[in-house]
C-alpha cells in the first residue's frame, strides 16, 4: 500500500500538519503514555518544542502504514 498525495489529504484531514503527542495518541488509537514512548524512541520521528513533542502528520501516517504492512506479513511490531 503506497502513500499518495490523495491518501495523505484524506487521512486525518481534521488534524494540522504538525501534531502533538495527544493528537498522535488519538490518530493511532493508543494511550498517551505509549504515544510519548513512540515519539521519544523515534519510532515516530518527532522533535521537541519546549517540554512537548511535535510530529509531522506524515510521520504518523507512515508509522501506521509500516505497522499495517508488518502485521500483514505476520510480523507484529508490538511483540518485539
C-alpha positions as CSV (number, residue, x, y, z in Angstrom):
1,X,0.0,0.0,0.0
2,X,1.7,3.2,-1.1
3,X,1.1,6.6,0.4
4,X,-0.1,9.0,-2.2
5,X,-0.8,12.7,-2.0
6,X,-4.5,11.9,-2.4
7,X,-4.5,9.4,0.6
8,X,-2.4,11.9,2.6
9,X,-5.0,14.6,2.1
10,X,-7.9,12.2,3.1
11,X,-6.3,10.7,6.2
12,X,-6.6,12.8,9.3
13,X,-7.7,15.9,7.3
14,X,-9.0,17.4,10.6
15,X,-5.6,17.4,12.1
16,X,-2.9,20.1,11.5
17,X,0.3,19.2,9.6
18,X,2.2,19.2,12.9
19,X,0.6,17.3,15.7
20,X,1.0,16.9,19.5
21,X,1.5,13.7,21.5
22,X,-2.2,13.8,22.4
23,X,-3.1,14.0,18.7
24,X,-0.7,11.1,17.9
25,X,-2.5,9.0,20.6
26,X,-5.9,9.8,19.1
27,X,-4.7,9.2,15.5
28,X,-3.1,5.8,16.2
29,X,-5.7,4.7,18.8
30,X,-3.2,4.3,21.7
31,X,-2.8,5.7,25.2
32,X,-0.9,8.9,25.8
33,X,2.0,7.1,27.6
34,X,2.6,4.9,24.6
35,X,2.4,7.9,22.2
36,X,5.1,9.6,24.2
37,X,7.2,6.4,24.1
38,X,6.9,6.2,20.3
39,X,7.9,9.8,20.0
40,X,10.7,9.6,22.5
41,X,12.3,6.5,21.0
42,X,12.0,7.7,17.4
43,X,9.6,5.1,16.2
44,X,7.5,8.1,15.1
45,X,10.0,10.8,14.1
46,X,9.4,13.9,16.2
47,X,11.1,17.0,17.6
48,X,10.9,18.7,21.0
49,X,9.3,22.1,21.3
50,X,9.9,23.2,24.9
51,X,8.6,20.5,27.1
52,X,6.4,18.9,24.4
53,X,6.9,16.6,21.5
54,X,5.6,17.6,18.0
55,X,5.5,15.3,15.0
56,X,4.7,15.9,11.3
57,X,1.4,14.3,10.4
58,X,3.1,12.5,7.6
59,X,5.3,10.7,10.1
60,X,2.2,9.4,12.0
61,X,0.7,8.2,8.7
62,X,3.9,6.5,7.7
63,X,4.1,4.8,11.1
64,X,0.6,3.4,10.5
65,X,1.5,2.2,7.0
66,X,4.7,0.5,8.2
67,X,2.8,-1.1,11.1
68,X,0.0,-2.3,8.8
69,X,2.5,-3.8,6.4
70,X,4.3,-5.6,9.2
71,X,1.0,-7.0,10.5
72,X,0.0,-8.2,7.0
73,X,3.4,-10.1,6.8
74,X,2.7,-11.7,10.2
75,X,5.4,-9.6,12.0
76,X,3.7,-7.9,14.9
77,X,5.8,-4.9,15.9
78,X,4.2,-4.8,19.4
79,X,5.7,-8.2,20.3
80,X,9.3,-7.1,20.0
